Structure formats: structure tokens, C-alpha cells
Amino acid sequence: MVEEESWSELYKDKDGPSLTSISNPNHTYGRHLSSKMVSFIVGPSETRFNVHEDILDESVILSEMATREIAQGERKVYLQEEAASNFGCILQYLYGGDFSFDGIDPAEVDRLIEIYIMADTFVLEDLKPVVVRKFQKIPLEDPEVILSTTDRIYEGVHKADQTYRQYFQSIAPKMMLNLGEDSLEVVRPYLSQGGNLAEDIFEAQIAAEKLRKPTQGGRTSDASKRKRGSQG
């Protein structure tokens, strides 16, 4: 049986943002709500999301899917491989510019990974930075989560994707510093895989070494000054 869920129902979660709070004047909310509806039947449970046709313009893939079905006399698009809850987050973003995110427990991190990969699949480039901002809640002191997350994203998106990769490249040197002497042991499995992740980890190791050396030099210099001061 098809479960029906209007896009407006996505904003009733008391723990998530309201439609008003996540809307912003630079996004599409309010501009396309007079267009006809298209039904997306999502996931094994076949949850139905009724979506305004014009709101899909941000995604060339979703728009083409809807246009193809409409041309054949249907107003239904089936996405059986996607999770309904994740597609709901995509619609939250399309209507309001953001989506609910409850924290950094493993289930929520998994959901973020899947949403980022969906953003890549559906060519929603402006959604990617929104997801990355939520990844920033993962502490750098938890490198294994960061590395496993990055590994799954690199595997799941097109190689040309740069949004998450630039984010990882920006945090990886500090992460390597936090790992200290254990860094090689932690990253070894990812280095052995080769590819973009191994390349970025290698570059992060070099950058971390450069960050360490000025600090060590600074300590030596300070010690020398103290020694000269005591002699004087």
C-alpha cells in the first residue's frame, strides 16, 4: 500500500526546523507553489510525496524524470532505490533551503552520507555545502568517523565532485596532528586503497609535518632565550 506524505508534513517534526525558520529569500520557496503536483513514490514502502512540479527545476535529473513521466500521461515518478526519509530531506531543502538534522550519532552520520550522495546523483550542487555544514559537527578528535565517512562519500560520488573533498582537505592536516604518533596506523588501510582519499591523506600528512616544525622550532627558540636570560 502506498503511504502518502505531502511536502508540508515534513515540517511538523517538533525537534526539527519549521518551514518558516528554514526558509530564506534566496531560495525557491514561495516562487513555484502554484504549479501542478507530481507524485514521487519512494522506497520499498512506496511512500508518496506530492511535489510541486516547478520546485524540481533545481535538479535537472528530478526535473527530467518528472517531464518524461508527464509526457507519457503519468504524474508519478518511482524512486524505489532511495530511502523515503532521505528523499524527505531533499524536499525540505528544495522548499526551504535546509533540512532537519538531529546530531552526530552513527545513524545520523549515515543519513548525511546518503543525502550527500543523493545530492550528487540528482545534481543538486547547492545542497552539498548545506550537508557539509552539518558534517562539521563531527569533532576532529574522532578521526575514524571522519575517515570512514570520507571513504564512503568518495566511493559514492562522481570523481569530479569537489565540495566535500575541499572540506576534507581543509580539516585533514589538523586531524593528522590530533592523531600524533598513531596517525600512520589509523590511516594505513585507506592509504593502501589508493585513489583520491589516499592522495588527500598523504598531502595531509605532509601539511601536518609542516605545522609541527614551526611549533617545535618556536619551543627551541624560547628555551634558548630563557637559557641566555638565566646566564645573564
N, C-alpha and C positions, 0 to 999 in steps of 0.2 A: 504494500500500500504506500502511496506517495504521501509523505508528510509535507505540509505546506508552511512556508515561513516567509512572510513579507519582509522586505528590507528594513522596514521600520521596527520590526520586532527585535532586530539586532541591537537596539539601543536601550532595551528595557532591563539589562543586567545592572542591578543596583551597585555592583562593585566596579563596573566599567564606566567609561565616559558617556555622557549623554550626547545626543545628536547636536544639541546647541553648543556644548562645550568643546567638541572636536571639530566643528565646522569652522572654516575660515574663508574670507572673501576671495582669496586667491585660488580656491579650489572650485570644483564643478557643482557643488551643492547648490540647489535652487535654480540652476540655469537650464536643466534638462528635464524637469519633473512633469512637463506637460506632454511628453512623448508617450507612445504606446508601450505596453508592457511586453516583456519577453520572459518566458519561464526557463530557468536553469534547473535541471533535475540532476542532483549532485550526490555522489557516493553510493555505496551499496544499499543504504536505506532509502535512496531516491528522494531525498529532501528537496522540496520545490522552493526556489527563490524567485519571486516575481520582481523583475528588474526593469526600470525604465530604459527603453531602447537607446536613447541618446547618451545615457550615462556611460555606455560601453565605449564611447569614442576614444577614451584614453588608452584603450588596449586594442591594437589593430587585430590581434588574434581573436579576442572575445567578440569584437565587432564583426569580423568576417564570419565567425561561427554563426552568429545571430542572423546576419544578412543572408547567408546560404540557406538556413532553415526557412526564413521568411519567404525567400524566392520560391521555395518548394511548397508553400502554402501552410507551413508549420510555424508556430511561435514557441517551440520548445527546443532547448539545447541540452544534450546529455553529457555530463562530465562524471562518468562512473568511477574513474580512477582517482578522483580528488576527494579529500575529506570535506564533509559539509561544513564543519566548524571552521576550517581554514578558508573555504570559499566565502563564508560569512564575514571573515576578517577582510578579505579582498573587497567585499561590497561596502563594509564600513569605511574603508579607505576611499573607495570611489565616490561615495556620497558625502563623506565628511573630512577626508584628508588625514585620518588616523584610524587606529583600531585598538581594541581593548587588549591589555597585556597585564597579567596578574603577578608576575615576578620572575625569578630566575631558577625555579626548581626544574629538575630534569625534563618533566613533561612540557613545561612552557618553553624551554630552550628547544626541544624537539619541534614544537609547533612553530617557533620562529624560523627554524631552518627550513621547514616545509613551506612556509609562507614566502620566504626569500626565493626559494627555488620556483615557486609558482609565479612570483613576480617576474623572474627571468623567462619562464615558459610563456607567459602571456604578454611579454614585452611591456611591463609596467615599470619603466625606468625610474619614475619619480617616487614609486613606492619603496624602492630599495633603500634610499637613505633613511626613510621612516623606520624600516626594520633594523637597520644598522644602529640607529639611536637607541633602540631597545636592547640590542646586543651589548651596548656599552655598560649595561648594568651588571654584566658578568665581571667579577673582580679579577684583576691581573694576577692575583695570588692563586688563582685557580687555573693554571696553565693547561691541565689535562682536558678540562671542559672547553677551553678556547681552541686547543689544537684539534680535538675531535670534531668540534663544530665547524672549524675551518676546513677540515678534511672532507666532511660531508658536503659542504657548500661547493668547494672546488670541484668535487666529483659530480655534483648535480646541475651545475650551470654551464653555459657556454664558456669556452676558454677566453673569449674576448671580454667577459664581464670584468669590470674594474672597480665597481663601487665597494663591494665587500673586501676585495683584495687590497685596495688602498687603505681601508680601515685596518686590516690585519697588519699590513706593512708598517703602519704608524704605531701600533701597540707592541709589535713583536720584540723590538730591542729591549724595552722596559721589562717585558715578560721574561726574556732571557736573563736579564740582570737579577730579577727576583729569584730565578731558579738557581743561580750561582753555580756551584760545582756540580750540581745534579743535572744541569741543562742537557748535556750530551746524552745521558741515559734516558731522559724523558723524550727527547726529540728523535732519537735514533730510529724508531720504527717508521717515522714519517720521512726521514731522510732517505731510508732505503727504498721508498716507493718511487722516488724521482718525481718529475713534473714540477708544476708551479709552486706547490707547497714546499717541497724540498728546496727549491731555489730561494723562496722567501725566507725560510728558516736559516739557510746558510748566510744570506745577506744580513739577517737579524743578528746572527752570532758575531759577524764582523763589526756591525754597528755597536753591539753591546761591549765588545772589547775596546772600541774607541771611547765609549763612555766611561769605562773603568779606568783607563790610563790617566786622564786628566785628574781624576779624583785621587789616584794613588800618588801622582806627581805632586798634587797640592798638599797631601799629607806629609810627604817627604820635605817639601819646602817649608811647611810650618814647623816641623820638628827641627830643621836646621836653624830656623830663626830663633826658636826657643833656646837651642844649644848655644848659639852665638850670644844671645842675651844673657845667659847664665854665666858665660865666660867673662863677659864684660863686667 
